[in-house]
Amino acid sequence: KSAEVADAVRAAGAKVIHSPITFEEDMRDNPNPRLGILAGVNNDKLFVKGTWNAAICDAVQPKAGDLFIEGKKGLDAFPGTNLEDLLVQNGIKTVVLSGFLTNCCVESTMRTAYEKGFNVVTLTDCTATTSEEGQKAATEGTYGMFSRPMTKDEFLAEISK
């Protein structure tokens, strides 16, 4: 579903921005290696640059004209990255979010985009997390506090107007 949205966004003349998270092999750049989800990343050596689990999946491979966030080391795509600069430089006022984990990286980025004054759309069926309960709590709860939750089909219908 996210790939379909990305293709439609490109066709509409908007930008697709990828926000990969990567770490050095020794995890020295992990901001919180002893607590929570980043402790698991640290302990299991996940998202190491150049490894399979740091790669963008085949379905949403970057295409010509896409932009990349550099420096993402935590859950939120804003701190320590070039995301806000990319948005401002490209005149982007609306941020549309999809991705993994629904109640972690997506929600953290959604909240910061909202607080920075961007219009935020979060695609409820283009995100995933580790449990149905977690997905429902985010998409039916917190998403509406900080964004305009929409399904892929609702969003595609809106941008085709």
C-alpha positions as CSV (number, residue, x, y, z in Angstrom):
1,K,0.0,0.0,0.0
2,S,2.8,2.4,0.8
3,A,4.4,1.8,-2.6
4,E,1.1,2.7,-4.3
5,V,0.9,5.9,-2.3
6,A,4.5,6.8,-3.1
7,D,3.9,6.3,-6.8
8,A,0.7,8.5,-6.7
9,V,2.5,11.2,-4.7
10,R,5.3,11.3,-7.3
11,A,2.8,11.4,-10.2
12,A,1.1,14.3,-8.5
13,G,4.4,16.2,-8.4
14,A,5.1,15.9,-4.7
15,K,8.2,14.5,-3.0
16,V,8.7,11.2,-1.3
17,I,11.1,11.3,1.6
18,H,12.7,8.1,2.9
19,S,13.9,8.0,6.6
20,P,16.1,5.0,7.1
21,I,17.6,4.4,10.6
22,T,21.2,3.1,10.6
23,F,23.9,2.6,13.1
24,E,27.6,1.9,13.2
25,E,28.4,-1.7,13.9
26,D,29.6,-1.0,17.4
27,M,26.4,1.0,18.1
28,R,28.4,4.0,19.4
29,D,25.8,6.3,17.7
30,N,22.8,4.7,19.4
31,P,21.4,7.5,21.6
32,N,19.8,5.2,24.2
33,P,21.5,1.7,24.1
34,R,20.4,0.7,27.6
35,L,16.6,1.5,27.6
36,G,13.5,0.4,25.6
37,I,13.4,-0.4,22.0
38,L,16.8,1.1,21.3
39,A,18.3,-1.3,23.8
40,G,17.0,-4.1,21.7
41,V,18.5,-2.5,18.6
42,N,21.8,-2.3,20.5
43,N,21.7,-5.8,21.9
44,D,20.8,-7.4,18.7
45,K,22.9,-5.2,16.5
46,L,20.0,-4.1,14.3
47,F,20.0,-1.6,11.5
48,V,23.8,-1.7,11.0
49,K,24.8,0.3,7.9
50,G,25.3,-2.0,4.9
51,T,23.3,-4.9,6.4
52,W,20.1,-6.4,5.1
53,N,18.0,-5.1,8.0
54,A,19.1,-1.5,7.4
55,A,18.1,-1.6,3.7
56,I,14.9,-0.1,2.4
57,C,12.6,-3.0,1.3
58,D,12.1,-3.8,-2.3
59,A,8.5,-2.6,-2.5
60,V,9.4,1.0,-1.6
61,Q,12.8,1.4,-3.2
62,P,13.7,5.0,-3.8
63,K,13.1,6.4,-7.3
64,A,14.5,9.5,-9.1
65,G,13.6,12.7,-7.3
66,D,13.0,11.1,-3.9
67,L,14.7,12.7,-0.9
68,F,16.6,11.1,2.0
69,I,16.7,12.0,5.6
70,E,20.3,11.8,6.9
71,G,21.4,11.1,10.4
72,K,18.3,9.3,11.9
73,K,19.5,7.5,15.0
74,G,16.3,7.5,17.1
75,L,12.6,7.0,16.8
76,D,11.6,10.5,15.7
77,A,12.8,11.5,12.2
78,F,13.4,15.1,13.1
79,P,16.1,15.3,15.9
80,G,19.6,15.4,14.5
81,T,18.5,15.0,10.9
82,N,18.0,17.1,7.8
83,L,14.2,16.5,7.7
84,E,13.0,19.9,8.6
85,D,15.5,21.5,6.2
86,L,14.3,19.2,3.4
87,L,10.7,20.2,4.1
88,V,11.4,23.9,4.2
89,Q,13.7,23.9,1.2
90,N,11.1,22.1,-0.9
91,G,8.2,24.2,0.3
92,I,6.5,21.2,1.9
93,K,3.7,22.1,4.3
94,T,1.9,18.8,4.6
95,V,3.7,15.6,5.8
96,V,2.1,12.3,5.0
97,L,3.4,9.4,7.1
98,S,3.5,5.7,6.6
99,G,5.9,3.1,7.9
100,F,7.0,1.0,10.9
101,L,6.5,1.0,13.9
102,T,3.1,2.6,14.1
103,N,3.3,3.5,17.7
104,C,7.0,4.3,17.8
105,C,8.8,5.9,14.8
106,V,5.6,6.9,12.9
107,E,3.9,8.4,16.0
108,S,7.1,10.1,17.2
109,T,7.6,11.8,13.9
110,M,3.9,12.6,13.6
111,R,3.9,14.4,17.0
112,T,7.0,16.5,16.1
113,A,5.7,17.5,12.7
114,Y,2.5,18.6,14.3
115,E,4.3,20.6,17.0
116,K,6.4,22.3,14.3
117,G,3.3,23.5,12.5
118,F,3.1,21.1,9.6
119,N,-0.1,19.7,8.4
120,V,0.1,16.0,9.1
121,V,-1.7,13.1,7.5
122,T,-1.0,9.6,8.9
123,L,-2.0,6.7,6.7
124,T,-3.7,4.2,9.1
125,D,-3.4,1.2,6.8
126,C,0.1,2.0,5.6
127,T,1.7,1.6,9.1
128,A,2.3,-1.5,11.2
129,T,3.4,-2.5,14.6
130,T,4.0,-5.6,16.7
131,S,0.4,-6.1,17.9
132,E,-3.2,-5.5,16.8
133,E,-3.8,-3.7,20.2
134,G,-0.9,-1.3,19.6
135,Q,-2.0,-0.6,16.0
136,K,-5.6,0.1,17.2
137,A,-4.5,2.3,20.1
138,A,-2.5,4.5,17.8
139,T,-4.7,4.7,14.7
140,E,-7.9,5.1,16.7
141,G,-6.5,7.1,19.5
142,T,-3.4,9.2,19.4
143,Y,-3.3,9.7,15.6
144,G,-6.3,11.9,15.7
145,M,-4.8,14.1,18.3
146,F,-1.8,15.0,16.1
147,S,-2.8,14.4,12.5
148,R,-5.5,13.7,10.1
149,P,-5.8,9.9,10.0
150,M,-6.7,8.6,6.6
151,T,-6.7,5.2,4.8
152,K,-4.6,4.8,1.6
153,D,-7.8,4.9,-0.5
154,E,-9.1,8.1,1.2
155,F,-5.7,9.8,0.7
156,L,-5.4,8.7,-3.0
157,A,-9.0,9.9,-3.7
158,E,-8.1,13.3,-2.1
159,I,-4.9,13.9,-4.1
160,S,-6.6,12.9,-7.3
161,K,-9.1,15.8,-7.0
